[in-house]
Amino acid sequence: MTTANWFLGLGALLLTIGFSATRIRTLPVTTAMIYLGIGLIIGPTVLNAFHFNPLKQSHLLEIVTEVAVLLSLFAAGMKMPVPVSFLRWRRPVLLAFLSMSITVGLMALFGYYALGMSVGAAVLLGAILAPTDPVLASDIAVRHPGDQDRLRFSLTCEAGMNDGTAFPFVMLGLGLLGLHELGEFGVQWLLQDLIWATVAAIVVGIAAGKAVAYGAWMLRHKHRQHDLLDDFIGLGLIGTVYGISLYLNAWGFLAVFCAAVALRQTEYQLSGRAADPGQLQLPTQPLAKQISESSLAFKEQLERLAEVVLVLLVGCTLFVDSWSGRAVGTALFLMLLARPLAVLTTLTLSRTPMRIRLLSGWFGVRGIGSLYYLMFAIEHGIDPELALELVHLTLIVITLSIILHGMSVRPLLQRYARL
């Protein structure tokens, strides 16, 4: 496929989606399903006009997915309702930490007993597939900063946090495969990869988000005519927090999400709007202008562009024989048993209504985050045969998630809204 054809095809797709946005919202499909379908048509499944090999392009795909997840996490964090409270955040914290850990365990058992994998490979499989995705879950995510819906908030917040909390399990799987130092009896993994990396990420994110919010407020408060490039500040905060986290061996995804939450929380406190979290009107005074609100639209546009490219590439990787019984069985076990069981077990610790528990258990969208962890593992030198197996399983899980969740999201959410 030539460069001209790529530009022509991608441009035509973006124009079609742009002009048909209202029409598409009435269809029983999501935009991700449309991108995936086009990828399947031009890929080896139908026309074979283009084939993307993730094993040969693992480094490039790791960088692209990394950037996409960072943008999505930051946008999700900026839409979190304020003020932050323990009662409001208890449910998503349980989902992001406890439910995801249970899902990793169940998938590891499935990989070991049903797929015949080694312990390390099975744990790595669970770590790759367990976290939900913030990029492809836009239809069930928080829609705007004033959105108070409990289901959307829980799922968005969970996706924002578990992209960081999955990393310790990825490192555990790599360690069991002999590719990462775990220490005697796993002590080094426990202290460094689990406790230190998680706590440091939360501290770095909150401190950086608050510092940027206070700095912007001081400039706007003391110098009313001082202009700030909010989009650049947002991107700069992402890069700074992620870079510091990498230097400190902290989980950068979790740090970026925490930075976005802290930025918005601090800005609302400084502008006096935290008292009414459902308030949607914009502040009238120039000093109350919010970086989180001003740069949110820009981040969401970048997120959508990343979604187009990456979902197209997923479609362009699949062959007809990619749909093996092992791969389809793994996807169905994850979506129909492991995820729902983990969520229902976890949310018994909270007073969550049963309909929210059931919907939360079903809407565990897998996508770009899993693709990033897969490329991360490949770049850390896992065996080529295992890499091929994990690519095969992960791509089918993502594809089926896009299809099944995409087909069910609108009718289920409409019924939920009526109830």
N, C-alpha and C positions, 0 to 999 in steps of 0.2 A: 504494500500500500504506500503510495508516494506521499510526500509532504503536502503537495497540493490537494490530494484527495482527503488527507487528514484535516487540513484547515477548512476545506469546503464542507466536509461532513459535519465537523464539530460546530462550525458556524451556522450551518442550516439547522442543526439540532437545537442550539441555543436560541436562535430566532424563533423556531417553532414553539419551544417551551415558553419563551417570553411573551409571544403574542397569544398563546392559548392558555395562559395561567388560569383564568376564570373557568374555562371549559374543563381543564384537567381536574380542578377541584371537585367537579360533579361526577367524575368517573370513579368506578370501583377499584382504582389502581393508584399507586403512589408514583411520584416521579422516579424514585429509585428503581421501580419495576420497569418503567419505560427505558431507562438507561441500560438496565440489565438485558432487556429484550433486544435492544439494538446491538449490544455487545455480543450476544449469542448469535445474532444473524450474521454479523460481519466476521465473527470469529470462526474457529475450526468446527463448531457445531453445525453450521449451515453453509455459508459461502466460502469459508476459509480464506478470506481476503487479508486477514491479519491475525497473527498468533503472538500473544505476549507470554513469555516464559519467565515466571517469577523466580525460578532457580538461577537463571543466568543474569537476571536483573534485580537480585535481592537487595543489593546496596542502594540502588536508586529507589526501589519501592519502599525500603525502610525509611529513607529520608522523606519521601512524599507523604507516606502515611503518618509519620511522626509530626510533620507540620500540620497536616489535616486534623489530627487528634488534638494538638495544642490549641488550634484556633477554635475548635468545637468546644473544648473544655472551658476556655476563657469566656466564650459567648454564653455557655450554660451557667457559669458562675455569676455573670453579670445580670442574669435574669432571676436569680434566686430571691424569693420574697424576704423582706426585712420587716422587723428586726429579727436577728438570729436568736432562737431560743431552743432549749433542750427538748421541750415537748414537741416542737415542730420538726426538729431534726432527728428525733429518736428513730423513727421508722426508716428513713433512708440510710442512716448510719448502720442500723441492723442489717439492711439489705446489702450494703456495700461491703461490710466486713464479715458478718456471720453467714449470711446467705451465700455469698460468693465462695467462702471457704468450704461450705457444705457442698456446693456445686463442684468445686475442684475435686473434693474427695470422691464424690459419686462418679465423676467422669474418669478419674484415675482408676477406680475399681472397674469401670466398664472397659477402659483401655487395657487393663492388665488381664482380666478374666475373659472378656468377650473378644477382644482384638488380639490377644496374645502378645502384648507389648511388654518390654521390661518395666521395672518400677519407675525408673527415671523418665523413660519415654511417656509412660502413662500419666505421671504427674505433670510433665510438660504439656501434654495434650489437654489435660484439665485446666491448666493455667492459661493456655491460649484461648480456649473456648468459653471459659466461665464468665469473664467480664462482659457486661452489656455495653452497647456502643452509643456514644453521644452524637456521632455524625449521621447515621442512618435512622435515628429515632426521632426525627423532627416532627412527625405527625403525632407523637405521643408526648412530646417534650413541652416544657413550659413555654407559652407563646409570647409573653411579654413580661416586663418587670412587675406588673401588678396582678399577674395570674395567681389566684389563690387555690386552684384545684389541687386536692390532696394527692390524687393519683398521678397527675402529670408532674407535680413537684417531687414526689417520691422517686419516680422513674428517672427524672432528669438529674436529680441530686445523686442518686445511686450511680448512674453512668458517669457522673463527674468524678466521684470518689473512687469507684472500683477500677478505673483505668490506672490508678496508682497502687491500690491495694493488691492488684494481681501480680505486681512485679516480684514480691518475695517468693511467690510460688513458681514463677518462671525461673528465678535463680535457684530455687530448690531443685527443680527438675534438671537444670543444667548441671548442678552440683552432683546429683545422683548419677548423671551420665559422665562424670569426671571432667567437666568443662568449667567448673567454678568451685572455689574453695569453700567448704562448709565448716571446717574445723572439727575437732574431736567431739563426737556425739552431737554435731550440728550446732555447737555453741556459737561459733562465729556467725553462722547464718542467722541464728536467733537474735544475737545482739546487734549485728551490723545491718543485715538485709531486712530484718523485720522491725525491730524496735527503733534503732537509730535512724534508718532511712525514712521511716514513716513519720516519726516525731520531728525530725529535722525539716522534712518537706512542709509539714503543717506550720512550723514556726517561721521558716523562710517566707512562705507564701503570705501568711498573715502580716508579718512585719513589712514586707515590700508593698503589699496592697495598701496598708495604712499610711506608709511613708509617702507614696505617690499621691494619695488622696489629700493628705495634709499639705504637701508641697503645692499642688494645684490650687487648693483653697486659699493658701496664703498669698499666692501670686494674684489670684483674682480678687481677693479681699483688699489687698493693699494697693494694687495697681488695676483699677477698673478697666483700663484700656489695654491691658496686657493680653495678647492673643496666645492661645495654646492650640497646638495641633493635636486634638484628642485622639485621632486615629493613630498617629505616630507614638503617642504616649502609651496607648494600649498595646501596640505591637512591641514597643520598647520594654514594657513591663513583662510581657511574655518571654522575650529573649533574655532579659536580665535574670528573672526568677529561674528560668530553665537552666541557664548557664551556671548560676550559683549552685543550684541543686546538683548538677553534674560534677562540679568541683568537690562538693561535700559528700558525694555518693548518696544523695537523698533522691527520693522518687519525684522527678520533675513534673510528671503529669499531675500528681496530687498537689504539688506546690503551686502550679499555675491555676488550678481550680480554686484553691484556697485564697490565692492572691486576688482573683476576680471577686470572690465573695467578700473579702475584707475591703476591697476598694469600694464596692457599692455600699456596704454597710457603713463604712466611715463617711462616705460622701452624704448619705442620707442623714446620718447623725449631725454632721456639720451644717447641713442646710435646714435642719429642724423638721424633716419630713418623716422620720422614723416612727413618729407617734401614730401615723395612719398608714399601714403597709398597703392598704388597698387603694390608696389615692393615686390616680393616674394623670392628673393634670400636671403640666410642666411648670416649673418655677418661673416666676416673672422677673426676678432680680438676676442681673448678669452674674453676680458672684455665686449664685446657686446652680450654675450650669454644671451638669454632671459629665465626667469623662465616660463613665460606664454607659450612660444613655447615648451620648453623642457618637461614640465609636462602635456601638452595638450593631448598627445596620451594616457598617463596613465589614465587620468580622463575619456576619451572617452571609454576606455575599461571597466572601472568600471561601467560607465553608461549603456553600452550594457548588461553587466551581470545583472544589476538591472532590465533592461527591460525584459530580458528573464524570470526571476523569477516572476516578478509582473504580466506580461501579462499571463503567465501560470496560476497563481493563480486566475486571473479574469475569465479565462475560466473554472476553476475548481469550481467556486461558482455558476454557472448558472444551473437552471433546465429548462426543456422544457416549463413549465408554467410560467417561469420568463418573457416571452415575452407577457406581458399584453398590452392591448390597452393604458392604462395610461402611461406606461413606453415608449412604442414606440412613442406615440403621443408627449410626452415631448421631446424626442430626436429629432424628426422631426421638432417640433416647434423651438427648439434651433438652429438646423443646417440650416433650410430652411428659417426661418423668423427672429428670434431674432438677431442672429449673423450678417447675411448680412445687415439687416436694420440698426443696430447699426454702422457697419463699413461704410456703404455708407453715412449715416448721418454725421459721424465724419469726414470722409476724404473730405467732401465738403469744409472744412476749409483749405485744402491744395491743391496744384496743382498736385494732383496725377492722372495719366492717368486712364481712366475708366477700362481698362483691369486689372490693378493692384488693383483697388478698388474691382472689382468683385472677383478676385482670393483671395484677402485678406479676403473678406467676407465669402467665402466658406471654406478656409483652417483654420478654428478655431478648431484645433485638441484638443479633451478632453482626459485626461488620468490620469497619476499618481498624478498630482497636485490635481485634483478633489478628488481622492481617499484619499489623505492625509487630505484635509479639512473635508471630511466626517468622517474619524477616529478621527480627532481632536474634532469635534462636539460630537461624541459618547462618547469620553473620558471625555467630560465636562458635561455629565449627562443628555443628552436629553432623552425624554420619549422613552421607548423601542418600542412602537408602531410607533412613528415617525421615530426612528432609522431604523426600518425594512423597512418602506416606502422609506426613503432616500437611503438606501442601494440598494433596488430594482431599483429605478429610476436611480441612478448614474451608477450602473454597466451596465445597458442596454444602457445608453448614451455613456459610454466609449466603449462598444462593437460595437455599430453601428458606432461610430466615427472611430474606427480602420478599420472596413470593408469598409465603404463608402469613407472615405478619402484615405484609402490604395488603393482602386480600381481606384480612379480618379487621384491620385497625379502624376503618370508618364505620362499618355497621356496629361493631362492639362499642365504640366510643359514643355513637349516637344513642344506643340503647342505655349506656351508662349515664349519659346526660339526661335522658328522660327520667330515669330512676332517681 
